[in-house]
Amino acid sequence: MSSTPLTDTLQETLAIFEEGGEPRTTTEVAEQFDLGRRSAYERLERLVDHDQLETKKVGGNGRVWWQPATDGDATTRDAVDSDLGEVFDRISDSFYALDEELRFRYLNDTAVDLFGLDETAIGSDIRNGNLTETFENALCEALETKELVTFEDYYPPWDKWFHNAIYPSESGLSVFTRDITERKRREQELARYETVVETSPIGITIVGSDGEMRFANNRAEEIYGRSKDQVNTLSFDDSEWKEIDADGEPLTRDENPFPRIMESEEPLFDQISGVSRPDGERIWISVNGAPVYNDRGEIESVVFSIEDITERREQQRTLEESERRYRTLVENFPNGIVTQFDEELRYTLAEGQAFDYLPHSPDDVEGNHLHEVWADDVAETIEPVYRVALEGEKQSIEGRSEGREWILHVVPLSDQDGEIHGGMTIALDITERKERERALEESERRYRTLVENFPNGAVGLFDDDLRYTAIGGEFLDVVGVAPEDRIGNSVYDIYADDIVEEIEPYFEAALEGEANSFELEYLDRNLFVYSVPVRNADDEVYAGMIVVQDVTERRKYQRKLEASNERLEQFAYAVSHDLQEPLRMVTSYLQLLDQRYGDALEDDGEEFLEFAVDGAERMREMIEGLLEYSRVETRGEPFEPVDLDAILDEVRDDLQLRIDETDAEISADDLPTVVGDPSQLRQVFQNLLDNAIEYSGDEPPRVDITAERADSRWRITVHDHGIGIDSDNQDRVFEVFQRLHTSDEHPGTGIGLALCQRIVERHDGELWVESEPGEGSTFSFTLPVS
């Protein structure tokens, strides 16, 4: 033994070993002195160094220690082996020793129980016990390599798992076997759990109480668009989340799922929020979370389940939008009603604008049976149609109810599996449509009658190929053309090239939406032709129409009239010139007579002379007025756009002296622009305004000029507050040279209003007067809207 004296600690440790006494394990020594196993091991090793103890390795990491006896080697070894056997028997794991032939040399109690052996097993071959191939190979490997072999193996007869450690020694093998079945089952259960977690369609994460992500499964990785490492490094405080609520508003920290659970210590269910992926894509998730507590009752972590509801949310929003549009459509269904009914013919929905004029409201219909809503005759009519819909067929019927005509469409309603659970009805009020159809039929009948009997002309319809689709009229009878010879043929097949060249542009223009009129000589007849587009209800041109009038006789009469007018014009000029020349001579000599002999004449002579001069002057004015009246048609200017406001301003300027002298007040609305002869329209305004001032009575003249549109015409009125006109004389004022007052009372030729009437008629209008004596007069005339 070493001569180095032992320390008190080592002496104390050695004292527990009686010379030649029972061996002790490292654990037993550690527990004896309340030491850590490592500290106990170091003490025991130092005692071995001092030759105070011996030691031997047992089991996987086990070791026993003893104080050798002083009697001799053999005795000591037997005692030690005996004591070691007691130690190994106390070990809970199976321990046994094998010789180099793999025969049992020793088995502890656990090994005996494990293998179901008894004391007679010593010396028997372990391979007689149905070893697994893995076990036998491991034993052979340890014998061959002289190195430790460890492995885990499943033993089917016992349905158990074992951890085996084989230690080579000089005399064979020492084998420790531990039953690890429970651990294996727990591992398998954990593996199954991990498989479930990793393959779960729901994202699962675990967040530590410090807010750091500790775990994320594969689905969480997919949802967040990040690898597991990236997910596990995220914190709920990270700005990367950019989490928003269901309304799109940013979540505050306290509204985030993790802080909410930590604060409330309660589970969280179905919180909808939006988070951002690294690429900026916004996804919507439903979050459920629950706290996990440790043994001290503190929250250790929070487990979350996350479901990606982006698609579901979009589908939900689409469905809600679809339902909203459907509900809006049903509620505002125009000119009809929409209902749904179940298999018992009880209404589940009723809406539509037609309820506004029906004696029922949607509330009266919904929830009630078919026969509880409609009159018996109506219910008996539509019930079979409803029944057909419940059998899966569509059907439509027309009928009359509540004084209206209806068309009823009934269709079946089915679920996703195709099972019919009710029906839908769409009832359209077709009263107006039926009336239009009847009116159209009547119109078509009249049109056909008109076309076939069109007086003194013809009517024809043509298509895009300038082919007649309908034609008729008296003109065809006159020229001996049968309608059947025209229908189906184009203008290229019917008319000569020179006629086609003349009419083709007008036919084409009509098909492009333009109306025209032109004259044509055909079959020795003078024809006036209108070419117009024919439009459908959508205002689209789908055909063209020509209306032909035979104006041969009219043209002959017109030529005669033009010749007559030309002769009348020559006569009027000659008369006016021939009459005015002697009239000027009479007037000149009368004036000369007055100048030379006026002083010699008596008072009567001078008065007679004045009458003669005045009469000659009035005769000249009448001749000029008559000449102007006769030339309204022949000497008028071409029509052009005329601003009546500007015309009125010019007339007021011309009459300004009279306006100032009479203190006249003239008010006028904004007047329109029309198409006409500016000079003649100016004359109309001047005559009417001059008359209004002249016949104002004793009060200063007040004249109001207004303009009002009625359909395609303007109505211009000149209203005064003067003496008025008796109803018996209102037509006379428009006759030539007809006067209601003497020239002394009111000067004039009596031709002004007749001239105005003829000018207005030239402009395709009318002139009339409305008046009461003492209440003033209103002169009105119409002009076409330009």
Summary of the structure (lengths in Angstrom):
residues: 786
radius of gyration: 62.3
end to end distance: 142.1
largest distance: 207.0
contacts: 2196
relative contact order: 0.03
helix: 44%
strand: 28%
